[in-house]
Amino acid sequence: MSSLGDVKPQVMQFTEPLPLRSGARLSDYTLVYETYGTLNAERSNAVLVCHALNASHHVAGTHAGEPRSEGWWDNLIGPGKPLDTDRFFVIGINNPGSCFGSTGPMHVDPATGRVYGADFPVVTVEDWVDAQARLLDRLGIAQLAAVLGGSLGGMQALSWSLRHPDRLRHCIAVATAPNLSAQNIAFNEVARRAIVTDPEFHGGHYYGYRVVPKRGLRVARMIGHITYLSDDAMEAKFGRGLKGGAPGYSTQDIEFEIESYLRHQGDKFSEYFDANTYLLITRALDYFDPAREHGGDLAAAFAGARCKFQLVSFTTDWRFSPERSREIVRALLDNRLDVSYAEIDAPHGHDAFLLDDARYHGVLRARFDNIAKEFAA
């Protein structure tokens, strides 16, 4: 049971259009969010937590009446945990385009009166950051003690330091990268093709047909899940174990334990995630590249940053490898910015940022302890 107990999602409506990087605008939209802890009188102890691909605003605590509804980063956030809600006011915001409450493809476009579906505008990491900033304006938070995120959430944390450099004092980016490699874009494209070629996809307007492209979603999740685990982790957990103990000599049925695991993950994912959202979020991952507007010079991209940085990577994370975090560290050092870097020797692959690791949690606890001293002084 979470030490935070039950938390209640909150909703904020925005009527002023949100300009998007694509040139489109998102009008009359809703953001769903949760908060944990108490905002101090000076409003100086707020920490924004940015979510990754298939996560949401529900970062910690539980939802009343929902079994196994623990927040996706509950092991890190709560009373006495590395991000201590007895000291910090933590905010989780669901991004536009998601399928967990904020305005997304399954909602009605106010301009047409029809469900957006595939017509929902393409969104970017920068668009999400700007939407988050608007919600914080409504909450009366002018400056954040920190922005924290892992993976795609880490990209958002980095983007905060670039788009709103005076609105955060610390950027904490975990298991992330300054852009996706060609291999990563390739994995995303194969996953997207699995979805759009599902006969139930109907060009992204499957809502009107009362169907879900579950077959495509299953395959997309299986592809993604392979990239989240290290070879060592899969070998240790499954190896070449046979589901039935002996070969069944079938090309169609499940033979190996790893096949059973991947199919289970795909089945589970297809029951709760939206296919259009998957397309939007993986494309946002592809587009993130702050150096692009500076001729590929990452140091130039970070020239306007003002905050302190904490980068964390994991040795067996081959999707967002330590080398990619070191690229960011070098760019920050070239700008003489305050940066700390921890490279954790963990066997779990990319998923390590979600798991319990005493060294990793120790790094974040130490960082938040130091941040707390800043506003307690």
C-alpha positions as CSV (number, residue, x, y, z in Angstrom):
1,M,0.0,0.0,0.0
2,S,1.3,3.4,-0.9
3,S,2.4,5.6,2.0
4,L,0.6,8.5,0.4
5,G,-2.8,6.8,0.5
6,D,-5.6,7.8,-1.8
7,V,-5.2,10.9,-4.0
8,K,-7.8,12.5,-6.3
9,P,-7.2,13.7,-9.8
10,Q,-7.9,17.3,-10.5
11,V,-9.0,18.9,-13.8
12,M,-8.2,22.3,-15.2
13,Q,-9.9,23.7,-18.3
14,F,-8.2,26.2,-20.7
15,T,-10.1,28.2,-23.3
16,E,-7.1,30.2,-24.6
17,P,-5.7,28.3,-27.6
18,L,-2.3,26.6,-27.1
19,P,0.0,27.3,-30.1
20,L,1.8,24.1,-31.2
21,R,5.1,23.7,-32.9
22,S,3.4,22.3,-36.0
23,G,1.6,25.6,-36.6
24,A,-1.7,24.2,-35.4
25,R,-3.5,25.3,-32.2
26,L,-5.2,23.3,-29.5
27,S,-8.4,25.1,-28.5
28,D,-10.6,24.6,-25.4
29,Y,-8.6,21.8,-23.8
30,T,-8.4,20.1,-20.5
31,L,-5.4,19.0,-18.4
32,V,-5.7,16.4,-15.7
33,Y,-3.2,16.5,-12.8
34,E,-2.5,15.4,-9.3
35,T,-0.7,17.0,-6.4
36,Y,1.0,15.5,-3.4
37,G,2.3,17.3,-0.3
38,T,1.8,21.0,0.6
39,L,2.9,24.1,-1.2
40,N,4.8,26.3,1.3
41,A,3.9,29.9,1.9
42,E,6.8,31.1,-0.3
43,R,5.6,28.8,-3.1
44,S,9.2,27.6,-3.4
45,N,9.0,23.9,-2.8
46,A,7.1,22.7,-5.9
47,V,8.5,19.9,-8.0
48,L,7.0,19.0,-11.4
49,V,7.3,15.3,-12.4
50,C,7.0,14.7,-16.2
51,H,5.6,11.4,-17.3
52,A,7.0,9.0,-19.9
53,L,5.3,7.3,-22.9
54,N,2.6,5.1,-21.3
55,A,2.4,6.8,-17.9
56,S,0.2,9.6,-16.7
57,H,-0.3,12.3,-14.0
58,H,-0.8,9.5,-11.4
59,V,2.8,9.4,-10.2
60,A,2.2,8.3,-6.6
61,G,-0.4,7.3,-4.1
62,T,-3.5,5.2,-5.0
63,H,-7.0,5.8,-6.4
64,A,-9.9,5.1,-4.1
65,G,-11.7,1.9,-5.0
66,E,-9.2,0.8,-7.7
67,P,-7.2,-2.3,-7.0
68,R,-3.5,-2.1,-7.8
69,S,-3.8,1.6,-8.7
70,E,-0.4,2.6,-7.2
71,G,1.2,5.5,-9.0
72,W,3.9,4.6,-11.5
73,W,6.7,6.3,-9.5
74,D,5.4,5.6,-6.0
75,N,8.6,3.9,-4.9
76,L,10.4,7.3,-5.3
77,I,7.7,9.8,-4.2
78,G,6.0,10.0,-0.9
79,P,6.6,10.7,2.8
80,G,10.2,9.8,3.7
81,K,11.1,8.7,0.1
82,P,13.8,10.3,-2.0
83,L,11.3,12.9,-3.3
84,D,9.8,13.5,0.2
85,T,6.2,14.9,0.1
86,D,6.6,16.0,3.7
87,R,9.0,18.6,2.3
88,F,8.0,19.1,-1.3
89,F,4.8,19.9,-3.2
90,V,4.8,17.4,-6.1
91,I,2.8,17.9,-9.3
92,G,2.0,15.3,-12.0
93,I,0.4,16.6,-15.2
94,N,-1.1,14.4,-17.9
95,N,0.0,15.8,-21.3
96,P,-2.3,16.8,-24.1
97,G,-2.7,13.9,-26.6
98,S,-2.6,11.3,-23.9
99,C,-5.4,8.9,-23.1
100,F,-5.6,9.4,-19.3
101,G,-8.0,12.3,-19.0
102,S,-6.3,15.3,-20.7
103,T,-7.7,16.3,-24.1
104,G,-6.6,13.7,-26.6
105,P,-7.7,11.9,-29.8
106,M,-10.7,10.3,-28.1
107,H,-12.2,13.7,-27.2
108,V,-14.5,15.9,-29.2
109,D,-13.0,18.7,-31.4
110,P,-14.9,21.8,-30.4
111,A,-14.4,23.2,-34.0
112,T,-16.2,20.3,-35.7
113,G,-18.3,18.6,-33.0
114,R,-16.7,15.3,-33.9
115,V,-14.2,13.1,-32.1
116,Y,-10.6,14.1,-33.1
117,G,-9.3,10.6,-33.8
118,A,-6.5,10.9,-36.3
119,D,-7.2,14.6,-36.7
120,F,-5.8,15.4,-33.3
121,P,-2.9,17.8,-33.9
122,V,0.7,16.4,-33.7
123,V,2.2,17.5,-30.4
124,T,5.8,17.8,-29.3
125,V,7.8,17.8,-26.1
126,E,8.0,21.5,-26.3
127,D,4.2,21.8,-26.6
128,W,3.8,19.7,-23.5
129,V,6.2,21.9,-21.6
130,D,4.3,25.0,-22.6
131,A,1.0,23.4,-21.5
132,Q,2.5,22.4,-18.2
133,A,3.7,26.0,-17.7
134,R,0.2,27.3,-18.2
135,L,-1.2,25.0,-15.5
136,L,1.5,26.1,-13.1
137,D,0.6,29.7,-13.8
138,R,-3.0,28.9,-12.7
139,L,-1.6,27.3,-9.5
140,G,0.4,30.5,-8.8
141,I,3.8,28.8,-9.1
142,A,6.2,31.2,-10.7
143,Q,9.3,29.1,-10.2
144,L,9.8,25.3,-9.6
145,A,12.3,23.9,-7.1
146,A,12.9,21.2,-9.7
147,V,11.6,19.4,-12.8
148,L,12.1,15.7,-12.7
149,G,11.6,13.1,-15.4
150,G,12.8,9.8,-16.8
151,S,13.0,8.7,-20.4
152,L,10.6,10.9,-22.4
153,G,9.9,12.7,-19.1
154,G,13.6,13.5,-18.9
155,M,13.4,15.1,-22.4
156,Q,10.6,17.3,-21.0
157,A,12.8,18.2,-18.0
158,L,15.6,19.2,-20.4
159,S,13.1,21.2,-22.5
160,W,12.0,23.1,-19.4
161,S,15.5,24.3,-18.9
162,L,15.6,25.6,-22.4
163,R,12.1,27.1,-22.9
164,H,11.5,28.5,-19.4
165,P,15.1,28.8,-18.0
166,D,14.1,31.2,-15.1
167,R,11.2,29.0,-13.9
168,L,13.2,26.1,-12.5
169,R,16.2,25.9,-10.1
170,H,17.1,22.3,-10.8
171,C,16.6,19.9,-13.8
172,I,16.8,16.2,-13.0
173,A,16.9,14.1,-16.1
174,V,17.1,10.3,-15.8
175,A,17.7,7.7,-18.4
176,T,17.2,10.1,-21.3
177,A,18.9,11.5,-24.4
178,P,19.3,14.8,-26.3
179,N,17.5,13.1,-29.3
180,L,16.7,9.7,-30.5
181,S,19.2,7.6,-32.5
182,A,18.2,6.3,-35.9
183,Q,17.8,2.9,-34.4
184,N,15.3,4.3,-31.8
185,I,13.3,6.0,-34.5
186,A,13.3,2.7,-36.4
187,F,11.8,0.9,-33.4
188,N,9.1,3.5,-33.1
189,E,8.2,3.3,-36.8
190,V,7.9,-0.5,-36.7
191,A,5.5,-0.1,-33.7
192,R,3.5,2.6,-35.5
193,R,3.2,0.4,-38.7
194,A,1.9,-2.4,-36.6
195,I,-0.9,-0.2,-35.4
196,V,-1.8,1.6,-38.6
197,T,-1.9,-1.7,-40.6
198,D,-4.3,-3.3,-38.2
199,P,-7.6,-3.8,-40.0
200,E,-9.4,-2.3,-37.1
201,F,-7.5,1.0,-37.2
202,H,-9.7,2.6,-39.9
203,G,-7.3,5.4,-40.6
204,G,-7.3,6.4,-36.9
205,H,-11.1,6.9,-36.8
206,Y,-11.9,3.5,-35.2
207,Y,-13.9,5.1,-32.4
208,G,-16.9,5.5,-34.7
209,Y,-16.7,1.8,-35.6
210,R,-16.7,0.8,-31.9
211,V,-13.5,-1.2,-32.3
212,V,-10.0,-1.0,-31.0
213,P,-6.9,-2.0,-33.1
214,K,-5.7,-4.3,-30.4
215,R,-3.6,-6.5,-32.6
216,G,-1.4,-3.6,-33.6
217,L,-1.2,-2.3,-30.1
218,R,-0.1,-5.7,-28.8
219,V,2.7,-5.9,-31.3
220,A,3.7,-2.3,-30.7
221,R,4.0,-3.0,-27.0
222,M,5.9,-6.1,-27.5
223,I,8.5,-4.3,-29.6
224,G,8.7,-1.5,-27.1
225,H,9.1,-3.8,-24.1
226,I,12.0,-5.6,-25.7
227,T,13.9,-2.3,-25.9
228,Y,13.1,-1.5,-22.2
229,L,14.9,-4.6,-20.9
230,S,18.6,-5.5,-21.1
231,D,19.8,-8.8,-22.6
232,D,21.1,-9.8,-19.2
233,A,17.7,-9.1,-17.5
234,M,15.8,-11.2,-20.0
235,E,18.4,-14.0,-19.8
236,A,18.2,-14.0,-16.0
237,K,14.4,-13.9,-15.9
238,F,13.5,-16.2,-18.8
239,G,16.6,-17.7,-20.5
240,R,15.5,-20.3,-23.0
241,G,12.9,-21.7,-20.7
242,L,10.1,-23.6,-22.4
243,K,6.5,-22.8,-21.4
244,G,5.5,-26.5,-21.5
245,G,8.8,-27.9,-20.4
246,A,9.4,-29.5,-23.8
247,P,9.2,-28.4,-27.4
248,G,5.7,-28.5,-28.9
249,Y,7.0,-28.2,-32.4
250,S,4.6,-25.4,-33.3
251,T,5.2,-22.2,-35.2
252,Q,2.0,-20.6,-33.9
253,D,1.7,-21.4,-30.2
254,I,3.7,-20.1,-27.3
255,E,6.8,-22.2,-26.9
256,F,9.2,-20.1,-24.8
257,E,8.7,-18.3,-21.5
258,I,9.8,-15.0,-23.0
259,E,7.1,-15.3,-25.7
260,S,4.5,-15.8,-23.0
261,Y,5.8,-12.7,-21.1
262,L,5.7,-10.5,-24.2
263,R,2.2,-11.6,-25.2
264,H,1.0,-10.9,-21.7
265,Q,2.5,-7.4,-21.7
266,G,0.9,-6.8,-25.2
267,D,-2.5,-8.1,-24.1
268,K,-2.5,-5.9,-21.0
269,F,-1.4,-2.8,-22.8
270,S,-4.1,-3.2,-25.5
271,E,-6.8,-3.1,-22.9
272,Y,-6.0,0.4,-21.6
273,F,-3.9,2.4,-24.0
274,D,-5.2,4.3,-27.1
275,A,-3.7,3.6,-30.5
276,N,-3.7,7.2,-31.7
277,T,-2.1,8.3,-28.5
278,Y,0.7,5.8,-29.1
279,L,1.3,7.3,-32.5
280,L,1.4,10.8,-31.2
281,I,3.7,10.1,-28.3
282,T,6.2,8.1,-30.2
283,R,6.3,10.8,-32.9
284,A,7.0,13.4,-30.2
285,L,9.9,11.3,-29.1
286,D,11.2,11.2,-32.7
287,Y,11.0,15.0,-33.1
288,F,12.8,16.0,-29.9
289,D,16.1,17.5,-30.9
290,P,17.0,20.8,-29.3
291,A,20.3,21.0,-31.1
292,R,18.6,21.0,-34.5
293,E,17.8,24.7,-34.3
294,H,21.5,25.3,-33.6
295,G,23.0,23.6,-36.5
296,G,23.4,20.3,-34.5
297,D,25.4,22.1,-31.8
298,L,24.0,20.8,-28.4
299,A,26.2,23.2,-26.4
300,A,24.7,26.1,-28.3
301,A,21.2,24.8,-27.5
302,F,21.9,24.9,-23.8
303,A,23.6,28.3,-23.9
304,G,20.5,30.0,-22.4
305,A,20.0,27.4,-19.5
306,R,20.3,28.8,-16.0
307,C,19.4,26.0,-13.6
308,K,21.5,23.3,-11.9
309,F,21.4,19.8,-13.5
310,Q,21.5,16.2,-12.3
311,L,21.8,13.5,-14.9
312,V,21.4,9.8,-14.2
313,S,22.0,6.9,-16.6
314,F,22.2,3.1,-16.3
315,T,24.9,1.0,-17.7
316,T,22.7,-1.7,-19.4
317,D,20.2,0.8,-20.8
318,W,20.9,0.4,-24.5
319,R,17.9,2.4,-25.7
320,F,19.0,5.6,-23.8
321,S,22.6,4.6,-23.2
322,P,25.0,6.4,-20.8
323,E,26.8,7.8,-23.8
324,R,23.8,9.9,-24.6
325,S,23.7,11.3,-21.1
326,R,27.4,12.1,-21.4
327,E,26.6,14.1,-24.5
328,I,24.3,16.3,-22.4
329,V,26.8,16.6,-19.6
330,R,29.5,17.8,-22.1
331,A,27.2,20.4,-23.5
332,L,26.3,21.7,-20.1
333,L,30.0,21.8,-19.0
334,D,30.8,23.7,-22.2
335,N,28.4,26.3,-20.9
336,R,30.0,26.2,-17.4
337,L,26.7,25.1,-15.9
338,D,26.4,23.4,-12.6
339,V,26.0,19.7,-13.4
340,S,26.3,16.4,-11.6
341,Y,26.3,13.0,-13.3
342,A,25.7,9.5,-11.9
343,E,26.1,6.4,-14.0
344,I,24.5,3.5,-12.2
345,D,25.8,-0.1,-12.8
346,A,22.3,-1.7,-12.9
347,P,21.3,-4.9,-14.8
348,H,17.7,-3.9,-15.6
349,G,18.1,-1.9,-18.8
350,H,16.0,1.2,-19.5
351,D,13.3,0.1,-17.0
352,A,15.9,0.7,-14.2
353,F,14.7,4.2,-13.8
354,L,11.3,2.9,-12.5
355,L,12.8,0.2,-10.1
356,D,14.2,0.1,-6.6
357,D,18.0,0.6,-6.7
358,A,19.6,1.9,-3.5
359,R,22.4,3.7,-5.4
360,Y,20.0,5.4,-7.8
361,H,17.6,6.4,-5.1
362,G,20.5,7.5,-3.0
363,V,21.6,10.0,-5.7
364,L,18.1,11.4,-6.0
365,R,17.6,11.6,-2.2
366,A,20.9,13.5,-1.9
367,R,19.9,15.9,-4.6
368,F,16.5,16.6,-3.1
369,D,18.0,17.0,0.4
370,N,20.2,19.7,-1.0
371,I,17.3,21.4,-2.8
372,A,15.3,21.3,0.4
373,K,18.1,23.2,2.2
374,E,17.8,26.0,-0.3
375,F,14.2,26.9,0.6
376,A,14.6,26.1,4.3
377,A,17.5,28.5,4.7
